[in-house]
């Protein structure tokens, strides 16, 4: 059985390959995700959903990232960092059973493993700011274990 970090790492790799080659999303699901998780239906379903939802929410995630990187040209952000940020925002917006802090922590760990020495802190800062924005706008729809009291989380303006 695979763990979700392994799934997130593989999805990031599939997104990276997709970004560079641009074939159909199904090619990456069949070529990179299915072989890795074929014996674990739950992990394969999570990987497929995260991959596709990240592609579907790309424009929205980029807009959120851009609002919190005012001194950065979006295209100059390292590709892996951009992909990890998009995945983290997608999880916050689309996976109501995953607490936002788990999404942020997982994104930090993936960035630290695959990108630069400073990527973990960069990803943390952007996703924390994005979380506050999404909370302030009432756009987080979370339910399930570990999420009790989330509506009482402090939001600084």
Wavefront OBJ file of the C-alpha trace (Angstrom):
o trace
v 0.000 0.000 0.000
v 1.305 3.439 -0.931
v 1.246 6.472 1.290
v -0.132 9.805 0.181
v 3.276 11.505 0.128
v 4.448 8.942 -2.402
v 1.287 9.653 -4.412
v 1.878 13.407 -4.270
v 5.485 12.955 -5.392
v 4.411 10.824 -8.330
v 1.647 13.277 -9.290
v 4.181 16.111 -9.208
v 6.425 14.083 -11.521
v 3.510 13.427 -13.877
v 2.594 17.130 -13.871
v 6.236 17.980 -14.609
v 6.314 15.584 -17.566
v 2.956 16.901 -18.771
v 4.221 20.490 -18.556
v 7.285 19.660 -20.640
v 5.746 17.348 -23.237
v 2.072 18.301 -23.243
v 0.563 15.004 -24.366
v -2.927 14.104 -23.195
v -3.513 13.782 -19.444
v -4.563 10.167 -19.983
v -1.070 9.378 -21.307
v 0.410 10.358 -17.925
v -2.259 8.565 -15.950
v -1.659 5.377 -17.946
v 2.113 5.738 -18.239
v 3.151 7.132 -14.867
v 0.372 6.759 -12.307
v -1.306 3.460 -13.172
v 1.916 1.374 -13.219
v 3.069 2.794 -9.888
v -0.238 2.304 -8.064
v -1.914 -0.533 -9.970
v -1.964 -2.721 -6.868
v -3.449 0.014 -4.672
v -6.812 1.209 -5.975
v -7.205 3.876 -3.271
v -3.826 5.463 -4.027
v -4.445 5.253 -7.773
v -7.826 6.967 -7.389
v -6.265 9.721 -5.240
v -3.381 10.161 -7.703
v -5.690 10.366 -10.695
v -8.034 12.826 -9.021
v -5.186 15.046 -7.775
v -3.521 15.037 -11.205
v -6.702 15.880 -13.120
v -8.018 18.429 -10.588
v -4.635 20.196 -10.571
v -4.872 20.536 -14.352
v -8.507 21.695 -14.128
v -7.812 24.330 -11.467
v -4.544 25.525 -12.998
v -5.722 29.026 -13.953
v -7.348 29.611 -10.564
v -4.296 28.306 -8.691
v -1.975 30.483 -10.778
v -4.086 33.549 -9.993
v -3.926 32.794 -6.265
v -0.167 32.201 -6.419
v 0.358 35.422 -8.378
v -1.502 37.449 -5.761
v 0.983 36.261 -3.146
v 4.157 36.593 -5.210
v 3.948 40.286 -6.002
v 7.723 40.685 -6.301
v 8.110 37.622 -8.498
v 7.375 37.098 -12.153
v 5.250 33.924 -12.097
v 7.236 32.322 -14.930
v 10.491 32.803 -13.014
v 9.313 30.654 -10.103
v 10.993 27.252 -10.370
v 8.740 24.849 -12.274
v 8.696 22.280 -9.484
v 7.743 24.976 -6.969
v 4.908 26.142 -9.245
v 3.616 22.595 -9.610
v 3.802 21.902 -5.877
v 1.995 25.185 -5.156
v -0.742 24.328 -7.666
v -1.175 20.886 -6.121
v -1.382 22.354 -2.610
v -3.988 24.913 -3.621
v -5.932 22.267 -5.502
v -6.003 20.079 -2.387
v -7.249 22.990 -0.281
v -10.009 23.785 -2.781
v -11.047 20.323 -3.974
v -10.295 17.703 -1.311
v -12.634 18.389 1.552
v -11.364 15.440 3.611
v -7.753 16.741 3.750
v -7.019 19.419 6.358
v -5.335 22.457 4.772
v -2.347 22.232 7.117
v -1.748 18.656 5.936
v -1.789 19.851 2.314
v 0.676 22.614 3.181
v 3.009 20.340 5.138
v 3.012 17.734 2.389
v 3.718 20.391 -0.264
v 6.643 21.688 1.805
v 8.142 18.206 2.097
v 7.793 17.497 -1.634
v 9.350 20.875 -2.489
v 12.246 20.267 -0.096
v 12.902 16.865 -1.650
v 12.662 17.825 -5.329
v 13.505 21.516 -5.590
v 15.958 24.029 -4.121
v 17.134 24.498 -0.533
v 14.853 27.525 -0.145
v 11.793 25.971 -1.769
v 10.277 24.623 1.437
v 10.137 28.068 3.034
v 8.916 29.669 -0.195
v 6.121 27.100 -0.640
v 5.178 27.428 3.044
v 4.868 31.208 2.806
v 2.787 31.198 -0.369
v 0.451 28.402 0.757
v -0.052 29.950 4.207
v -1.037 33.226 2.540
v -3.294 31.359 0.101
v -4.956 29.517 3.005
v -5.707 32.791 4.776
v -7.165 34.221 1.556
v -9.362 31.178 0.982
v -10.551 31.211 4.608
v -11.300 34.929 4.487
v -13.317 34.436 1.282
v -15.177 31.422 2.729
v -13.960 29.175 -0.081
v -12.796 26.223 2.006
v -15.278 23.401 2.290
v -13.798 20.891 4.690
v -15.336 17.987 6.564
v -14.203 14.864 8.320
v -11.820 13.827 11.057
v -9.160 16.338 12.051
v -11.164 19.258 10.744
v -13.289 20.025 13.797
v -12.851 23.617 14.852
v -11.331 24.701 11.571
v -13.982 27.371 11.276
v -12.567 28.843 14.481
v -9.031 29.125 13.073
v -7.661 32.613 13.421
v -7.572 34.577 10.191
v -5.370 37.647 10.105
v -6.232 40.303 7.574
l 1 2 3 4 5 6 7 8 9 10 11 12 13 14 15 16 17 18 19 20 21 22 23 24 25 26 27 28 29 30 31 32 33 34 35 36 37 38 39 40 41 42 43 44 45 46 47 48 49 50 51 52 53 54 55 56 57 58 59 60 61 62 63 64 65 66 67 68 69 70 71 72 73 74 75 76 77 78 79 80 81 82 83 84 85 86 87 88 89 90 91 92 93 94 95 96 97 98 99 100 101 102 103 104 105 106 107 108 109 110 111 112 113 114 115 116 117 118 119 120 121 122 123 124 125 126 127 128 129 130 131 132 133 134 135 136 137 138 139 140 141 142 143 144 145 146 147 148 149 150 151 152 153 154 155 156 157
